[in-house]
């Protein structure tokens, strides 16, 4: 649908109106000195001035999800339902990089075959994005074709400007939410280009090499991967904070009475991730595993879908205990083949 625009006094005013209307809202809050997405009891709990430690994907793709349960009976086995999706939820204050990450997960899990547990949760979530006015030092959205005010993945996008808060209605779901906000929104439009330029001016310039997907594929056997991976601890932190990483394992937890089957996050950086039952591991060292991460982000997905799987949030750079920077590693591998 073509975007419709409104004006609001502030993002906080929109948030307060959503809560007053009885909506379940999940937004950034402070927990143990860090920001994390959590359900709100009041608008005052929300922290809209920074980046959360983990991404917004946990609401639609949780760290652990029960697929089904089972109970041993006499004479048979009783199957129990899986985890129920959450109540209808407004995911508020999502930065454009995180919202773009949700759009990528929608493409991955909504393809063939469609992933029913993911789609059941996703159908309950309306995304209210919030443009960045003060990017973090590690932010790199412009390097992957996005911007601090990008609309990808948002149903509504709020952008603070000198004239007020611009509200862009981007989807039918966003239009339904805007209609429920009543007098909080008023007809009108503002130019968000100055806000975009001001935010981008605060970012550290980053650029990826031209034709990076093919260059990385050509560097598959390059020694640069071993040199880079000598620092990698294989801890998986990068994957767990990433808005687009979607690898998972399926495990059974059982006892004498029954059990449950769970989907749990996994990561290509883990040594057991591709270990075969035979004992063979096609990615038997950390160099092969780090290469997989970089190529998945910047080559494999890009060649299939026309854009990188990375959304430039920079969390992996900020969180890596070894100080690794996937942009630098990918650039080095692509430009220093040999």
C-alpha positions as CSV (number, residue, x, y, z in Angstrom):
1,X,0.0,0.0,0.0
2,X,1.1,3.6,-0.5
3,X,2.3,5.3,2.6
4,X,-0.2,7.6,4.5
5,X,1.3,10.1,6.9
6,X,0.1,11.7,10.2
7,X,1.6,13.9,12.8
8,X,1.9,13.3,16.6
9,X,3.3,15.3,19.4
10,X,5.9,12.7,20.3
11,X,6.6,8.9,20.2
12,X,5.8,8.9,24.0
13,X,2.3,10.3,23.2
14,X,1.7,7.5,20.7
15,X,2.9,5.0,23.3
16,X,0.7,6.4,26.0
17,X,-2.3,6.3,23.7
18,X,-1.7,2.6,22.8
19,X,-1.5,1.7,26.5
20,X,-4.6,3.7,27.3
21,X,-6.5,1.8,24.5
22,X,-5.7,-1.5,26.3
23,X,-3.1,-2.7,23.8
24,X,-0.4,-5.1,24.9
25,X,2.9,-3.3,24.2
26,X,6.4,-4.7,24.2
27,X,9.1,-2.0,24.1
28,X,12.6,-1.3,25.3
29,X,13.0,-1.2,29.1
30,X,16.1,-1.1,31.3
31,X,17.0,-4.4,32.8
32,X,20.3,-5.0,34.8
33,X,21.8,-1.9,33.3
34,X,21.0,-2.9,29.7
35,X,18.0,-2.2,27.4
36,X,15.8,-5.2,26.5
37,X,12.4,-5.6,24.9
38,X,9.7,-6.4,27.6
39,X,6.0,-6.0,28.1
40,X,5.1,-2.5,29.5
41,X,2.8,-1.8,32.5
42,X,3.2,2.0,31.9
43,X,4.6,4.4,29.4
44,X,7.1,5.6,31.9
45,X,8.9,2.2,31.8
46,X,9.9,2.6,28.2
47,X,13.4,3.6,27.2
48,X,13.4,5.0,23.7
49,X,16.9,6.6,23.7
50,X,19.2,3.7,22.8
51,X,19.7,0.3,21.3
52,X,18.6,-2.9,23.0
53,X,21.3,-5.5,23.8
54,X,19.4,-8.2,21.9
55,X,17.2,-7.7,18.9
56,X,13.5,-7.7,18.4
57,X,13.4,-11.1,16.8
58,X,12.9,-12.8,20.2
59,X,9.2,-12.0,20.1
60,X,8.6,-13.9,16.9
61,X,11.5,-16.4,17.1
62,X,12.0,-17.1,20.8
63,X,15.2,-18.6,22.2
64,X,13.3,-21.7,23.2
65,X,9.9,-22.7,21.8
66,X,7.8,-25.8,22.6
67,X,6.7,-27.4,19.4
68,X,4.6,-30.2,21.1
69,X,4.5,-32.3,24.1
70,X,3.7,-36.0,24.8
71,X,2.6,-38.0,27.8
72,X,3.0,-41.7,28.1
73,X,-0.3,-43.4,28.9
74,X,-1.9,-46.8,29.0
75,X,-2.0,-48.1,26.3
76,X,-0.7,-45.3,24.0
77,X,1.0,-41.9,23.9
78,X,-1.0,-38.7,24.2
79,X,0.2,-35.8,22.2
80,X,0.0,-32.4,23.8
81,X,-0.2,-29.0,21.9
82,X,2.7,-26.8,21.3
83,X,3.3,-23.3,22.8
84,X,0.5,-20.9,22.2
85,X,1.4,-17.7,20.3
86,X,1.3,-14.5,22.4
87,X,-1.7,-12.2,22.6
88,X,-1.9,-9.5,20.0
89,X,1.1,-7.3,20.7
90,X,2.4,-3.9,19.5
91,X,6.2,-4.1,19.3
92,X,7.1,-0.5,19.9
93,X,10.3,1.5,19.5
94,X,11.9,-0.9,17.1
95,X,14.9,0.7,15.3
96,X,14.9,0.5,11.5
97,X,17.7,-2.1,11.5
98,X,15.7,-4.4,13.8
99,X,12.5,-3.9,11.8
100,X,14.4,-4.8,8.6
101,X,15.6,-7.9,10.4
102,X,12.1,-9.0,11.0
103,X,11.3,-8.5,7.3
104,X,14.2,-10.9,6.5
105,X,13.0,-13.5,9.0
106,X,9.5,-13.2,7.4
107,X,11.1,-14.0,4.1
108,X,13.0,-16.9,5.5
109,X,10.3,-18.5,7.6
110,X,7.5,-17.6,5.2
111,X,9.0,-19.4,2.2
112,X,8.5,-22.9,1.1
113,X,7.9,-24.8,3.3
114,X,6.3,-22.2,5.5
115,X,7.2,-22.3,9.2
116,X,3.9,-22.5,11.0
117,X,5.2,-21.8,14.6
118,X,7.0,-18.7,13.4
119,X,4.1,-17.4,11.3
120,X,1.6,-18.0,14.2
121,X,3.6,-15.7,16.4
122,X,4.3,-13.2,13.7
123,X,0.6,-12.8,12.9
124,X,0.1,-11.4,16.4
125,X,2.7,-8.7,16.2
126,X,2.3,-5.1,14.8
127,X,5.6,-3.3,14.5
128,X,5.9,0.4,15.4
129,X,9.4,1.5,14.3
130,X,11.3,4.4,15.7
131,X,13.8,6.2,13.5
132,X,17.3,6.7,15.0
133,X,18.3,10.2,15.9
134,X,21.6,9.3,17.7
135,X,23.2,6.2,16.1
136,X,25.6,4.1,18.1
137,X,29.3,4.1,17.2
138,X,29.0,0.6,15.8
139,X,26.0,1.3,13.6
140,X,26.4,0.5,9.9
141,X,22.9,0.5,8.3
142,X,23.9,2.7,5.4
143,X,26.6,0.2,4.4
144,X,23.9,-2.4,3.7
145,X,21.4,-0.2,1.8
146,X,19.3,1.0,4.8
147,X,19.2,4.3,6.7
148,X,18.4,5.5,10.2
149,X,14.8,6.2,9.0
150,X,14.3,3.2,6.7
151,X,10.8,1.7,6.6
152,X,11.5,-1.9,5.9
153,X,9.6,-4.2,8.2
154,X,7.7,-1.5,10.1
155,X,3.9,-1.2,10.0
156,X,4.1,2.3,11.4
157,X,7.3,4.3,11.5
158,X,7.8,7.3,13.9
159,X,10.4,9.9,13.0
160,X,11.1,12.9,15.2
161,X,11.6,16.1,13.2
162,X,11.9,19.8,14.1
163,X,8.2,20.2,13.4
164,X,7.0,17.2,15.4
165,X,6.8,13.4,15.0
166,X,6.1,12.1,11.6
167,X,4.0,8.9,11.5
168,X,4.2,6.9,8.4
169,X,1.5,4.2,7.9
170,X,3.1,1.5,5.8
171,X,0.9,-1.6,5.9
172,X,-2.8,-2.5,6.3
173,X,-1.9,-3.6,9.9
174,X,-0.4,-0.2,10.5
175,X,-3.5,1.5,9.2
176,X,-5.7,-0.5,11.6
177,X,-3.5,0.6,14.5
178,X,-3.4,4.2,13.4
179,X,-7.2,4.2,13.2
180,X,-7.4,3.0,16.8
181,X,-5.2,6.0,18.0
182,X,-7.9,8.6,17.4
183,X,-7.0,12.2,18.2
184,X,-3.4,11.2,19.0
185,X,-2.7,11.4,15.3
186,X,-3.7,14.3,13.1
187,X,-3.5,14.6,9.3
188,X,-0.3,16.1,8.0
189,X,3.2,15.4,6.6
190,X,6.7,16.5,7.3
191,X,10.0,16.1,5.4
192,X,12.1,13.6,7.2
193,X,15.1,14.1,4.9
194,X,16.8,16.5,7.3
195,X,16.4,14.0,10.2
196,X,17.8,11.3,8.0
197,X,20.8,13.4,7.0
198,X,21.4,14.5,10.6
199,X,21.5,10.9,11.9
200,X,23.7,9.7,9.1
201,X,26.2,12.6,9.7
202,X,26.8,11.1,13.2
203,X,27.7,7.6,11.8
204,X,31.2,6.4,11.2
205,X,31.4,6.0,7.4
206,X,31.5,2.4,6.2
207,X,31.4,1.0,2.7
208,X,31.4,-2.6,1.5
209,X,33.3,-3.5,-1.7
210,X,31.4,-3.5,-5.0
211,X,30.0,-6.9,-6.0
212,X,30.8,-8.3,-2.6
213,X,28.7,-11.5,-2.9
214,X,30.7,-12.8,-5.9
215,X,34.0,-11.6,-4.4
216,X,33.4,-13.5,-1.2
217,X,32.4,-16.6,-3.1
218,X,35.6,-16.4,-5.1
219,X,37.6,-16.1,-1.8
220,X,36.1,-19.3,-0.4
221,X,39.6,-21.0,-0.1
222,X,41.5,-17.9,0.9
223,X,43.9,-17.9,3.9
224,X,42.2,-14.7,5.2
225,X,39.5,-16.8,6.9
226,X,42.1,-18.7,9.0
227,X,43.8,-15.5,9.9
228,X,40.6,-13.9,11.0
229,X,39.2,-16.9,12.8
230,X,42.4,-17.3,15.0
231,X,40.7,-14.7,17.2
232,X,37.2,-16.2,17.1
233,X,36.2,-18.0,20.3
234,X,33.2,-19.8,18.8
235,X,31.0,-18.5,21.6
236,X,28.0,-17.7,19.4
237,X,27.4,-14.2,20.9
238,X,27.3,-12.7,17.5
239,X,24.5,-15.0,16.3
240,X,22.5,-14.6,19.5
241,X,22.4,-10.8,19.4
242,X,21.8,-10.6,15.6
243,X,18.4,-9.6,14.3
244,X,18.6,-12.0,11.3
245,X,20.4,-15.1,12.5
246,X,17.9,-17.9,12.4
247,X,19.7,-21.2,12.9
248,X,18.0,-23.6,15.3
249,X,18.2,-27.1,16.7
250,X,15.3,-29.4,17.7
251,X,15.8,-31.3,20.9
252,X,13.7,-33.6,23.1
253,X,13.4,-33.3,26.8
254,X,11.8,-36.4,28.4
255,X,11.4,-38.4,31.5
256,X,9.5,-41.6,32.5
257,X,6.2,-39.8,32.2
258,X,6.6,-37.9,28.9
259,X,8.4,-34.9,27.5
260,X,8.4,-32.2,25.0
261,X,10.1,-31.3,21.7
262,X,11.7,-27.9,21.7
263,X,13.1,-25.6,19.0
264,X,16.2,-23.8,20.5
265,X,18.6,-21.3,19.0
266,X,21.8,-22.6,17.5
267,X,24.7,-20.9,15.8
268,X,27.0,-21.8,12.9
269,X,30.0,-20.8,15.1
270,X,29.5,-23.8,17.4
271,X,31.7,-26.8,16.8
272,X,28.8,-29.2,17.0
273,X,26.6,-27.3,14.6
274,X,27.4,-29.4,11.5
275,X,28.7,-32.5,13.2
276,X,27.4,-35.6,11.4
277,X,26.3,-38.7,13.3
278,X,29.2,-40.5,11.5
279,X,31.6,-38.2,13.3
280,X,32.5,-36.2,10.1
281,X,32.2,-32.4,10.4
282,X,32.3,-30.5,7.0
283,X,33.2,-27.3,9.0
284,X,35.7,-28.9,11.2
285,X,37.6,-25.8,12.3
286,X,36.8,-22.3,13.3
287,X,38.0,-20.8,10.0
288,X,35.3,-22.8,8.1
289,X,32.7,-21.8,10.6
290,X,33.5,-18.1,10.6
291,X,33.6,-18.2,6.8
292,X,30.1,-19.7,6.8
293,X,28.8,-16.8,8.9
294,X,30.3,-14.1,6.7
295,X,29.3,-15.7,3.4
296,X,25.7,-16.4,4.7
297,X,25.4,-12.7,5.6
298,X,27.0,-11.1,2.5
299,X,27.0,-13.7,-0.3
300,X,24.6,-16.7,-0.1
301,X,21.6,-14.7,1.0
302,X,22.4,-11.7,-1.2
303,X,22.7,-13.8,-4.3
304,X,19.3,-15.4,-3.6
305,X,17.4,-12.3,-2.4
306,X,19.3,-9.3,-3.8
307,X,20.4,-7.8,-0.5
308,X,22.7,-8.7,2.4
309,X,21.2,-10.6,5.3
310,X,23.1,-8.2,7.6
311,X,21.0,-5.1,8.6
312,X,24.0,-3.1,9.9
313,X,22.9,-2.9,13.6
314,X,26.5,-3.5,14.7
315,X,25.5,-5.6,17.7
316,X,27.9,-8.4,16.8
317,X,30.8,-5.9,16.6
318,X,29.9,-4.3,20.0
319,X,29.3,-7.7,21.7
320,X,32.2,-9.8,20.4
321,X,34.5,-10.5,23.3
322,X,37.4,-10.8,20.9
323,X,36.7,-7.5,19.2
324,X,36.0,-9.0,15.8
325,X,34.3,-6.9,13.1
326,X,32.5,-8.9,10.4
327,X,32.6,-5.9,8.0
328,X,36.4,-5.7,8.2
329,X,36.8,-9.5,7.9
330,X,34.5,-9.7,4.8
331,X,36.2,-6.7,3.2
332,X,39.6,-8.2,3.8
333,X,38.6,-11.6,2.4
334,X,37.0,-10.0,-0.7
335,X,39.8,-7.7,-1.6
336,X,43.0,-9.6,-0.6
337,X,42.5,-12.9,-2.3
338,X,45.5,-15.1,-2.8
